[in-house]
Amino acid sequence: MNKLNSNSGVLIGSRIFTLDDQIQFSKFSGDLNPIHIDPILARRTIAGKCIVYGVSAFMYAIDFLANYKGITIDHFDVKFLKFIPLGIEIRFFWNEDKHELSITSGNTIHTSAFITFSYIPKDGDISTIKSNKPLISPRNMTLQECSEITEEDLIFRGDIEVGKLLFPSLFENYSEAFIAELVSTSEIVGMEIPGLNSLFLSIKGYLLKTDSNSCYQVESCDLGSGILRLLLKGAYLKAQIETIYRPFSKDSPSIHQIHKIVRLNEFKNVNALIIGGSRGIGEITSKIIAAGGGEVTLSYNLGKQDAEKLQKEISHFGGECSIFQLDIEDGINIPHSDFNQIYYFATPKITPEDSGISDANLKNVYQFYYVSAFHNLLTQVLENNMPVSIFYPSSTFINNPSKMFAQYIDAKLAGELLCQEFINTKEMTIIFPRLPRLATDQTLGLIPERLEDSIDVMYPYIQSMV
């Protein structure tokens, strides 16, 4: 395992994180933030799916280090640079010359930690620090409310016995109390400040033994950038924490709001199948058609609750809406109905190509969603002799190519060529405009940017489909 890498150092460990790993760490830490453990709610976050706890990854790194050479740390400066996805191999390197731990996948560094090390007295069991049961759910505060918090007690809210199973080498080399305070930093950020809408950016700390009351406080809060700095003063750990109040998903406009824009009964003759209609652009399209008197049948993959909520909203408005579960990776089977329009919004999370997912994997995923599965849909339409108009969203990313999204752009270009081929050879009616980035939960980003209004963009295209 201890393979030398000329840039990173010695490989001291590797693992593939699973959702079960996340759940076990949540029990140990008391951090129940859904971005880590709830695949449904995580879809509506900036990550788009569950990601590894940053503190968990760092604790695995120092656990591997303790197991590798018995090295124990007394100072550390950790930066959480990029999300760590589930399901891919994560590798842990130790560079002794630089005193640096690196957590990587492929050529991507997800976390870096500069440390100093020495012999650590292993005194302080869990009974020496404050503890309590976990919070039921994360606090959901505004950034302004976060900035007004002064001082809070440092309380361990996890299960120390679960931690002993996860990190055996840590518990052989460090005190229970220190480990409990370290893991509590994840709970503080993910459950308390900022809580629900948080991302952990960095932690700088050192081990010490004090008799003062254990607490943490907000040192600074930048209302512009959303960056908060916390100071933790524990009985065994002192640390500076940097976190950011991340963008959160906002509900789409209600069908009653959309009804004020759409002309009365202008879509009364529309019977639309919307693939991927429970959220994002598909949700907006469903509401526009229903607000105009049309009938919609929409598919969902994981978001059953989202689909049921949308169905209920449309039904209460007086519209007609059916829902069904569809995982296009299992194949597309068009439901039996007299559809005259089909909208194809199936998509994976669009991921920058330095995120730790290999280019080959991204290429395969994008090509499947945007080309192969769509080709399957078109073939079924032809086999069933369905007189339908089809909407396929391409992207303005093609107009301004970025190396960060090269595989995505290639797949969308291939999708455009597929549309043109079926138009030319099969005389099908397919509209495939290059849409700008639209304001939905699928386009959340840390850096504010101008996004187009989904209704303003989609309404004219839906009108053109009639």
Kinemage of the C-alpha trace (Angstrom):
@kinemage 1
@onewidth
@group {chain A} dominant
@subgroup {mainchain}
@vectorlist {calphas} color= white
{ca met a 1} P 0.000 0.000 0.000
{ca asn a 2} L 2.860 2.439 0.806
{ca lys a 3} L 3.488 3.372 -2.787
{ca leu a 4} L 5.672 6.410 -3.426
{ca asn a 5} L 4.264 9.225 -5.533
{ca ser a 6} L 6.863 11.830 -6.485
{ca asn a 7} L 4.428 14.733 -6.064
{ca ser a 8} L 2.185 13.639 -3.230
{ca gly a 9} L 4.397 11.453 -1.050
{ca val a 10} L 3.623 8.013 0.323
{ca leu a 11} L 0.259 6.385 -0.199
{ca ile a 12} L -0.887 5.540 3.340
{ca gly a 13} L -4.476 4.482 2.651
{ca ser a 14} L -7.420 4.435 0.296
{ca arg a 15} L -11.146 3.840 0.485
{ca ile a 16} L -14.379 4.224 -1.437
{ca phe a 17} L -16.925 6.137 0.613
{ca thr a 18} L -20.509 4.859 0.579
{ca leu a 19} L -23.786 6.254 1.841
{ca asp a 20} L -23.572 3.809 4.745
{ca asp a 21} L -20.207 5.374 5.689
{ca gln a 22} L -21.959 8.733 5.774
{ca ile a 23} L -24.739 7.468 7.985
{ca gln a 24} L -22.295 5.886 10.437
{ca phe a 25} L -20.301 9.120 10.645
{ca ser a 26} L -23.527 11.065 11.233
{ca lys a 27} L -24.175 8.846 14.269
{ca phe a 28} L -20.647 9.429 15.551
{ca ser a 29} L -20.681 13.191 14.995
{ca gly a 30} L -24.321 14.159 15.463
{ca asp a 31} L -24.091 15.981 12.106
{ca leu a 32} L -27.293 15.153 10.219
{ca asn a 33} L -26.958 17.707 7.436
{ca pro a 34} L -28.844 16.290 4.410
{ca ile a 35} L -26.100 17.210 1.939
{ca his a 36} L -24.240 14.192 3.353
{ca ile a 37} L -26.923 11.616 4.170
{ca asp a 38} L -30.140 12.344 2.252
{ca pro a 39} L -29.876 11.546 -1.487
{ca ile a 40} L -33.252 13.175 -2.200
{ca leu a 41} L -32.643 16.508 -0.476
{ca ala a 42} L -28.989 16.574 -1.581
{ca arg a 43} L -30.238 16.757 -5.189
{ca arg a 44} L -31.366 20.309 -4.485
{ca thr a 45} L -28.025 21.484 -3.084
{ca ile a 46} L -25.010 22.932 -4.844
{ca ala a 47} L -23.400 19.475 -4.822
{ca gly a 48} L -26.399 17.843 -6.503
{ca lys a 49} L -25.840 14.623 -4.588
{ca cys a 50} L -24.510 13.369 -1.256
{ca ile a 51} L -20.877 14.228 -0.552
{ca val a 52} L -18.377 13.023 2.035
{ca tyr a 53} L -18.093 14.873 5.340
{ca gly a 54} L -14.902 16.933 5.179
{ca val a 55} L -14.044 16.273 8.828
{ca ser a 56} L -14.627 12.548 8.270
{ca ala a 57} L -12.110 12.480 5.418
{ca phe a 58} L -9.541 14.340 7.555
{ca met a 59} L -10.068 11.940 10.463
{ca tyr a 60} L -9.515 8.979 8.137
{ca ala a 61} L -6.292 10.674 6.998
{ca ile a 62} L -4.876 11.023 10.516
{ca asp a 63} L -6.167 7.553 11.382
{ca phe a 64} L -4.177 6.164 8.428
{ca leu a 65} L -1.177 8.258 9.505
{ca ala a 66} L -1.307 6.901 13.049
{ca asn a 67} L -1.561 3.376 11.676
{ca tyr a 68} L 1.248 3.993 9.148
{ca lys a 69} L 4.010 5.200 11.469
{ca gly a 70} L 2.363 5.944 14.779
{ca ile a 71} L 2.479 9.646 13.906
{ca thr a 72} L 0.235 11.854 16.064
{ca ile a 73} L -0.456 15.505 15.311
{ca asp a 74} L -0.442 18.499 17.620
{ca his a 75} L -1.110 21.310 15.089
{ca phe a 76} L -3.076 21.112 11.831
{ca asp a 77} L -4.211 23.433 9.055
{ca val a 78} L -6.825 21.743 6.863
{ca lys a 79} L -8.400 23.132 3.691
{ca phe a 80} L -11.427 21.422 2.154
{ca leu a 81} L -10.838 22.302 -1.486
{ca lys a 82} L -13.362 20.231 -3.464
{ca phe a 83} L -16.345 18.011 -2.762
{ca ile a 84} L -15.486 14.348 -2.260
{ca pro a 85} L -18.036 12.242 -4.194
{ca leu a 86} L -19.314 8.892 -3.036
{ca gly a 87} L -18.467 5.749 -4.965
{ca ile a 88} L -14.998 6.589 -6.312
{ca glu a 89} L -11.572 5.622 -4.977
{ca ile a 90} L -10.155 8.230 -2.622
{ca arg a 91} L -6.422 8.037 -1.839
{ca phe a 92} L -4.558 9.407 1.181
{ca phe a 93} L -0.939 10.563 0.827
{ca trp a 94} L 1.635 11.635 3.407
{ca asn a 95} L 4.546 13.867 2.369
{ca glu a 96} L 6.958 13.797 5.287
{ca asp a 97} L 9.263 16.481 3.850
{ca lys a 98} L 6.402 18.968 3.541
{ca his a 99} L 4.462 17.744 6.602
{ca glu a 100} L 1.463 17.528 4.291
{ca leu a 101} L -1.489 15.149 4.077
{ca ser a 102} L -3.349 15.058 0.762
{ca ile a 103} L -6.707 13.473 0.033
{ca thr a 104} L -7.052 12.868 -3.693
{ca ser a 105} L -8.842 11.117 -6.523
{ca gly a 106} L -7.096 10.868 -9.874
{ca asn a 107} L -5.279 14.168 -10.325
{ca thr a 108} L -7.677 16.086 -8.099
{ca ile a 109} L -6.749 17.198 -4.577
{ca his a 110} L -9.911 17.342 -2.498
{ca thr a 111} L -8.339 18.149 0.877
{ca ser a 112} L -4.893 19.265 1.975
{ca ala a 113} L -3.629 19.391 5.549
{ca phe a 114} L -0.341 20.796 6.848
{ca ile a 115} L 0.535 19.345 10.234
{ca thr a 116} L 3.147 19.266 12.924
{ca phe a 117} L 3.443 16.203 15.069
{ca ser a 118} L 4.722 15.082 18.436
{ca tyr a 119} L 3.926 12.662 21.237
{ca ile a 120} L 0.377 13.342 22.450
{ca pro a 121} L -0.595 12.493 26.044
{ca lys a 122} L -3.658 10.308 25.862
{ca asp a 123} L -5.524 11.780 28.810
{ca gly a 124} L -9.170 12.890 28.816
{ca asp a 125} L -12.015 10.407 28.484
{ca ile a 126} L -15.445 11.273 27.136
{ca ser a 127} L -16.841 11.958 30.624
{ca thr a 128} L -14.637 15.047 30.943
{ca ile a 129} L -16.531 17.058 28.287
{ca lys a 130} L -20.135 18.184 27.904
{ca ser a 131} L -22.375 15.858 25.935
{ca asn a 132} L -26.023 15.710 24.964
{ca lys a 133} L -28.327 13.996 22.485
{ca pro a 134} L -28.223 15.027 18.798
{ca leu a 135} L -30.339 17.840 17.418
{ca ile a 136} L -33.314 16.531 15.435
{ca ser a 137} L -32.536 18.666 12.378
{ca pro a 138} L -30.096 21.404 11.328
{ca arg a 139} L -30.824 24.990 12.235
{ca asn a 140} L -32.171 26.907 9.259
{ca met a 141} L -31.025 30.447 9.952
{ca thr a 142} L -30.439 33.439 7.721
{ca leu a 143} L -26.895 34.708 7.341
{ca gln a 144} L -27.868 37.801 9.330
{ca glu a 145} L -29.081 35.603 12.191
{ca cys a 146} L -25.784 33.712 12.113
{ca ser a 147} L -23.852 36.970 12.389
{ca glu a 148} L -25.746 37.913 15.558
{ca ile a 149} L -24.766 34.784 17.511
{ca thr a 150} L -22.124 35.488 20.149
{ca glu a 151} L -21.136 32.456 22.204
{ca glu a 152} L -22.459 28.869 22.338
{ca asp a 153} L -21.481 25.907 24.521
{ca leu a 154} L -19.350 23.223 22.857
{ca ile a 155} L -21.319 20.010 23.264
{ca phe a 156} L -20.530 16.555 21.896
{ca arg a 157} L -23.807 15.225 20.449
{ca gly a 158} L -22.635 11.973 18.893
{ca asp a 159} L -21.997 8.364 19.820
{ca ile a 160} L -18.388 7.744 20.849
{ca glu a 161} L -18.756 3.965 20.485
{ca val a 162} L -19.560 4.330 16.771
{ca gly a 163} L -16.416 6.437 16.410
{ca lys a 164} L -14.283 3.689 17.914
{ca leu a 165} L -15.452 1.323 15.177
{ca leu a 166} L -14.763 3.864 12.418
{ca phe a 167} L -11.349 5.111 13.598
{ca pro a 168} L -9.611 2.428 15.677
{ca ser a 169} L -6.105 3.881 15.267
{ca leu a 170} L -7.286 7.327 16.363
{ca phe a 171} L -8.639 5.960 19.608
{ca glu a 172} L -5.415 4.037 20.222
{ca asn a 173} L -3.355 7.213 19.885
{ca tyr a 174} L -5.542 10.131 21.009
{ca ser a 175} L -7.835 10.824 23.945
{ca glu a 176} L -11.568 10.278 23.604
{ca ala a 177} L -12.200 13.872 24.626
{ca phe a 178} L -9.972 15.348 21.888
{ca ile a 179} L -11.559 13.116 19.232
{ca ala a 180} L -15.041 14.071 20.436
{ca glu a 181} L -14.218 17.786 20.215
{ca leu a 182} L -12.653 17.391 16.769
{ca val a 183} L -15.655 15.530 15.345
{ca ser a 184} L -17.953 18.092 16.961
{ca thr a 185} L -16.620 20.727 14.566
{ca ser a 186} L -18.566 18.936 11.825
{ca glu a 187} L -21.737 19.091 13.940
{ca ile a 188} L -21.219 22.772 14.749
{ca val a 189} L -20.952 23.738 11.076
{ca gly a 190} L -23.497 21.278 9.657
{ca met a 191} L -26.161 21.577 12.362
{ca glu a 192} L -25.716 24.866 14.203
{ca ile a 193} L -23.761 27.682 12.508
{ca pro a 194} L -24.560 28.104 9.656
{ca gly a 195} L -26.438 24.792 9.967
{ca leu a 196} L -28.581 23.638 7.055
{ca asn a 197} L -27.071 25.944 4.420
{ca ser a 198} L -23.395 25.324 5.181
{ca leu a 199} L -20.155 24.221 3.597
{ca phe a 200} L -17.007 23.592 5.653
{ca leu a 201} L -14.064 25.474 4.103
{ca ser a 202} L -11.158 25.058 6.527
{ca ile a 203} L -10.078 24.351 10.077
{ca lys a 204} L -6.835 25.317 11.798
{ca gly a 205} L -6.265 23.949 15.268
{ca tyr a 206} L -3.987 22.573 17.930
{ca leu a 207} L -4.274 20.240 20.861
{ca leu a 208} L -4.142 21.638 24.373
{ca lys a 209} L -5.501 20.974 27.831
{ca thr a 210} L -7.351 23.788 29.603
{ca asp a 211} L -9.750 24.144 32.489
{ca ser a 212} L -11.853 26.850 30.837
{ca asn a 213} L -15.472 26.394 29.773
{ca ser a 214} L -15.707 24.780 26.332
{ca cys a 215} L -17.457 27.048 23.835
{ca tyr a 216} L -17.372 28.499 20.341
{ca gln a 217} L -18.231 31.900 18.947
{ca val a 218} L -18.622 33.795 15.681
{ca glu a 219} L -15.476 35.863 15.125
{ca ser a 220} L -16.607 37.435 11.869
{ca cys a 221} L -19.379 37.175 9.283
{ca asp a 222} L -19.113 38.697 5.814
{ca leu a 223} L -22.670 39.332 4.646
{ca gly a 224} L -21.425 39.825 1.091
{ca ser a 225} L -19.456 36.621 0.560
{ca gly a 226} L -21.309 34.542 3.145
{ca ile a 227} L -18.054 33.497 4.839
{ca leu a 228} L -18.163 32.990 8.592
{ca arg a 229} L -15.181 32.507 10.892
{ca leu a 230} L -15.704 30.678 14.162
{ca leu a 231} L -13.408 30.339 17.140
{ca leu a 232} L -13.630 27.092 19.094
{ca lys a 233} L -12.189 26.915 22.594
{ca gly a 234} L -12.481 23.353 23.834
{ca ala a 235} L -11.019 21.598 26.823
{ca tyr a 236} L -8.662 19.652 24.524
{ca leu a 237} L -8.816 21.480 21.177
{ca lys a 238} L -8.549 25.103 20.127
{ca ala a 239} L -9.483 25.828 16.505
{ca gln a 240} L -10.356 28.483 13.962
{ca ile a 241} L -13.076 27.361 11.566
{ca glu a 242} L -14.011 28.908 8.244
{ca thr a 243} L -17.363 28.058 6.703
{ca ile a 244} L -19.615 29.536 4.043
{ca tyr a 245} L -23.344 30.070 3.938
{ca arg a 246} L -24.035 28.189 0.743
{ca pro a 247} L -26.800 29.023 -1.743
{ca phe a 248} L -29.973 27.072 -1.150
{ca ser a 249} L -32.699 25.868 -3.458
{ca lys a 250} L -35.689 28.154 -3.779
{ca asp a 251} L -39.144 26.919 -4.671
{ca ser a 252} L -40.174 27.507 -8.272
{ca pro a 253} L -43.030 29.951 -8.952
{ca ser a 254} L -46.422 28.492 -8.104
{ca ile a 255} L -48.855 27.509 -10.828
{ca his a 256} L -51.119 30.372 -9.678
{ca gln a 257} L -48.269 32.834 -10.333
{ca ile a 258} L -47.606 31.276 -13.737
{ca his a 259} L -51.345 31.374 -14.543
{ca lys a 260} L -51.156 35.183 -14.481
{ca ile a 261} L -48.720 35.055 -17.411
{ca val a 262} L -50.105 32.195 -19.522
{ca arg a 263} L -53.120 32.887 -21.725
{ca leu a 264} L -56.361 31.158 -20.767
{ca asn a 265} L -56.649 27.637 -22.287
{ca glu a 266} L -53.891 28.271 -24.824
{ca phe a 267} L -52.579 24.748 -24.226
{ca lys a 268} L -55.966 23.034 -23.875
{ca asn a 269} L -55.169 20.670 -26.767
{ca val a 270} L -51.754 19.683 -25.383
{ca asn a 271} L -51.153 16.243 -23.916
{ca ala a 272} L -47.497 16.349 -22.902
{ca leu a 273} L -45.082 13.707 -21.683
{ca ile a 274} L -42.318 15.356 -19.685
{ca ile a 275} L -39.263 13.177 -19.016
{ca gly a 276} L -37.661 14.597 -15.857
{ca gly a 277} L -40.603 16.786 -14.930
{ca ser a 278} L -40.520 16.877 -11.137
{ca arg a 279} L -37.970 19.681 -10.701
{ca gly a 280} L -35.878 22.240 -12.538
{ca ile a 281} L -36.895 23.149 -16.088
{ca gly a 282} L -39.210 20.146 -16.247
{ca glu a 283} L -41.186 21.403 -13.251
{ca ile a 284} L -41.562 24.859 -14.792
{ca thr a 285} L -42.641 23.346 -18.138
{ca ser a 286} L -45.225 21.151 -16.394
{ca lys a 287} L -46.729 24.168 -14.633
{ca ile a 288} L -46.812 26.336 -17.766
{ca ile a 289} L -48.657 23.689 -19.776
{ca ala a 290} L -51.071 22.902 -16.940
{ca ala a 291} L -51.705 26.616 -16.312
{ca gly a 292} L -52.694 26.912 -19.977
{ca gly a 293} L -55.217 24.073 -19.709
{ca gly a 294} L -53.008 21.251 -20.995
{ca glu a 295} L -52.600 17.727 -19.630
{ca val a 296} L -49.198 16.601 -18.383
{ca thr a 297} L -47.663 13.238 -17.560
{ca leu a 298} L -44.306 13.628 -15.894
{ca ser a 299} L -41.596 11.218 -14.847
{ca tyr a 300} L -39.352 11.305 -11.809
{ca asn a 301} L -36.366 9.180 -10.845
{ca leu a 302} L -35.578 9.626 -7.135
{ca gly a 303} L -37.814 12.569 -6.297
{ca lys a 304} L -41.143 10.868 -5.654
{ca gln a 305} L -42.099 13.450 -3.038
{ca asp a 306} L -41.256 16.286 -5.434
{ca ala a 307} L -43.427 14.699 -8.126
{ca glu a 308} L -46.330 14.086 -5.763
{ca lys a 309} L -46.134 17.656 -4.498
{ca leu a 310} L -46.225 18.995 -8.067
{ca gln a 311} L -49.088 16.675 -9.001
{ca lys a 312} L -51.072 17.881 -5.988
{ca glu a 313} L -50.410 21.534 -6.861
{ca ile a 314} L -51.597 21.069 -10.452
{ca ser a 315} L -54.647 19.047 -9.387
{ca his a 316} L -55.692 21.675 -6.811
{ca phe a 317} L -55.405 24.280 -9.545
{ca gly a 318} L -57.847 22.236 -11.607
{ca gly a 319} L -55.351 20.758 -14.053
{ca glu a 320} L -54.620 17.185 -15.073
{ca cys a 321} L -51.326 15.604 -14.054
{ca ser a 322} L -50.103 12.020 -13.889
{ca ile a 323} L -46.733 10.903 -12.528
{ca phe a 324} L -44.632 7.770 -12.903
{ca gln a 325} L -41.197 6.586 -11.819
{ca leu a 326} L -38.545 6.283 -14.524
{ca asp a 327} L -34.851 5.534 -14.224
{ca ile a 328} L -33.595 5.956 -17.761
{ca glu a 329} L -30.578 3.793 -16.938
{ca asp a 330} L -33.070 0.903 -16.829
{ca gly a 331} L -34.470 1.929 -20.225
{ca ile a 332} L -37.263 4.232 -21.375
{ca asn a 333} L -40.755 2.842 -21.824
{ca ile a 334} L -43.259 5.444 -23.005
{ca pro a 335} L -46.592 5.158 -21.140
{ca his a 336} L -49.690 4.470 -23.227
{ca ser a 337} L -51.468 7.747 -23.961
{ca asp a 338} L -52.283 10.028 -26.875
{ca phe a 339} L -49.319 12.303 -26.349
{ca asn a 340} L -48.772 15.062 -28.876
{ca gln a 341} L -45.727 16.595 -27.187
{ca ile a 342} L -42.666 15.104 -25.488
{ca tyr a 343} L -40.122 17.100 -23.494
{ca tyr a 344} L -36.801 15.458 -22.670
{ca phe a 345} L -35.186 16.918 -19.538
{ca ala a 346} L -33.380 13.838 -18.226
{ca thr a 347} L -29.947 14.872 -16.993
{ca pro a 348} L -27.245 13.883 -14.537
{ca lys a 349} L -25.592 16.476 -12.327
{ca ile a 350} L -23.455 18.628 -14.634
{ca thr a 351} L -20.001 18.412 -13.094
{ca pro a 352} L -16.852 20.473 -13.782
{ca glu a 353} L -14.152 18.210 -15.124
{ca asp a 354} L -11.738 18.755 -12.255
{ca ser a 355} L -14.141 17.328 -9.674
{ca gly a 356} L -12.449 13.976 -9.193
{ca ile a 357} L -14.663 12.100 -11.646
{ca ser a 358} L -12.579 10.848 -14.568
{ca asp a 359} L -13.137 12.307 -18.037
{ca ala a 360} L -13.955 8.820 -19.306
{ca asn a 361} L -16.692 8.347 -16.713
{ca leu a 362} L -18.153 11.790 -17.361
{ca lys a 363} L -18.105 11.165 -21.082
{ca asn a 364} L -19.954 7.879 -20.680
{ca val a 365} L -22.562 9.415 -18.373
{ca tyr a 366} L -23.221 12.434 -20.589
{ca gln a 367} L -23.277 10.399 -23.791
{ca phe a 368} L -25.768 7.991 -22.238
{ca tyr a 369} L -28.180 10.665 -20.998
{ca tyr a 370} L -27.966 13.088 -23.895
{ca val a 371} L -27.489 10.700 -26.814
{ca ser a 372} L -28.124 6.989 -26.189
{ca ala a 373} L -31.220 7.284 -23.988
{ca phe a 374} L -32.659 10.031 -26.183
{ca his a 375} L -32.048 7.868 -29.250
{ca asn a 376} L -33.991 5.104 -27.497
{ca leu a 377} L -36.881 7.524 -26.945
{ca leu a 378} L -36.925 8.623 -30.600
{ca thr a 379} L -36.888 5.007 -31.747
{ca gln a 380} L -39.917 4.202 -29.576
{ca val a 381} L -41.775 7.229 -30.937
{ca leu a 382} L -41.213 5.932 -34.480
{ca glu a 383} L -42.156 2.342 -33.625
{ca asn a 384} L -45.413 3.511 -32.027
{ca asn a 385} L -46.214 5.911 -34.899
{ca met a 386} L -46.723 8.733 -32.430
{ca pro a 387} L -47.565 12.107 -34.060
{ca val a 388} L -45.654 14.194 -31.544
{ca ser a 389} L -43.499 17.275 -31.368
{ca ile a 390} L -40.349 16.708 -29.344
{ca phe a 391} L -38.349 19.198 -27.303
{ca tyr a 392} L -34.657 18.527 -26.640
{ca pro a 393} L -32.744 21.199 -24.688
{ca ser a 394} L -29.260 21.901 -25.929
{ca ser a 395} L -26.987 24.462 -24.288
{ca thr a 396} L -25.338 27.831 -24.934
{ca phe a 397} L -22.214 26.296 -23.383
{ca ile a 398} L -21.574 25.181 -26.984
{ca asn a 399} L -21.297 28.811 -28.092
{ca asn a 400} L -18.602 29.590 -25.513
{ca pro a 401} L -16.736 26.316 -24.949
{ca ser a 402} L -15.000 25.770 -21.632
{ca lys a 403} L -12.410 23.101 -20.882
{ca met a 404} L -14.187 22.620 -17.557
{ca phe a 405} L -17.223 21.261 -19.428
{ca ala a 406} L -15.679 19.760 -22.572
{ca gln a 407} L -17.341 16.334 -22.199
{ca tyr a 408} L -20.728 17.947 -21.524
{ca ile a 409} L -20.400 20.128 -24.624
{ca asp a 410} L -19.389 17.151 -26.791
{ca ala a 411} L -22.439 15.192 -25.636
{ca lys a 412} L -24.811 18.082 -26.307
{ca leu a 413} L -23.318 18.557 -29.789
{ca ala a 414} L -23.850 14.844 -30.438
{ca gly a 415} L -27.442 15.241 -29.239
{ca glu a 416} L -27.964 18.104 -31.694
{ca leu a 417} L -26.629 15.972 -34.546
{ca leu a 418} L -28.983 13.165 -33.512
{ca cys a 419} L -31.941 15.560 -33.598
{ca gln a 420} L -30.985 16.804 -37.074
{ca glu a 421} L -30.529 13.235 -38.320
{ca phe a 422} L -34.041 12.200 -37.240
{ca ile a 423} L -35.510 15.405 -38.663
{ca asn a 424} L -33.836 14.820 -42.029
{ca thr a 425} L -34.300 11.050 -42.383
{ca lys a 426} L -37.482 10.366 -40.399
{ca glu a 427} L -39.236 13.707 -40.868
{ca met a 428} L -39.769 14.031 -37.139
{ca thr a 429} L -40.648 17.355 -35.487
{ca ile a 430} L -37.890 18.123 -32.999
{ca ile a 431} L -37.032 21.482 -31.487
{ca phe a 432} L -33.550 21.642 -29.974
{ca pro a 433} L -32.678 25.209 -28.916
{ca arg a 434} L -29.498 26.110 -27.089
{ca leu a 435} L -30.814 27.228 -23.723
{ca pro a 436} L -28.906 29.648 -21.480
{ca arg a 437} L -28.237 28.822 -17.836
{ca leu a 438} L -31.606 29.065 -16.141
{ca ala a 439} L -32.410 29.899 -12.530
{ca thr a 440} L -33.252 26.477 -11.047
{ca asp a 441} L -31.940 24.354 -8.167
{ca gln a 442} L -29.743 22.568 -10.733
{ca thr a 443} L -27.668 25.710 -11.370
{ca leu a 444} L -26.735 26.676 -7.818
{ca gly a 445} L -23.227 28.050 -7.447
{ca leu a 446} L -21.109 29.662 -4.742
{ca ile a 447} L -20.261 32.615 -6.996
{ca pro a 448} L -23.328 34.694 -7.901
{ca glu a 449} L -23.969 34.880 -11.620
{ca arg a 450} L -26.675 36.125 -13.910
{ca leu a 451} L -29.162 33.363 -14.710
{ca glu a 452} L -32.083 33.663 -17.088
{ca asp a 453} L -35.663 33.359 -15.855
{ca ser a 454} L -36.951 29.865 -16.640
{ca ile a 455} L -40.490 31.033 -17.453
{ca asp a 456} L -39.339 33.800 -19.802
{ca val a 457} L -37.160 31.320 -21.699
{ca met a 458} L -39.450 28.273 -21.807
{ca tyr a 459} L -42.861 29.885 -22.404
{ca pro a 460} L -42.177 30.899 -26.067
{ca tyr a 461} L -40.723 27.449 -26.858
{ca ile a 462} L -43.791 25.720 -25.425
{ca gln a 463} L -45.978 28.006 -27.512
{ca ser a 464} L -43.978 27.033 -30.605
{ca met a 465} L -44.602 23.342 -29.911
{ca val a 466} L -48.382 23.721 -30.340
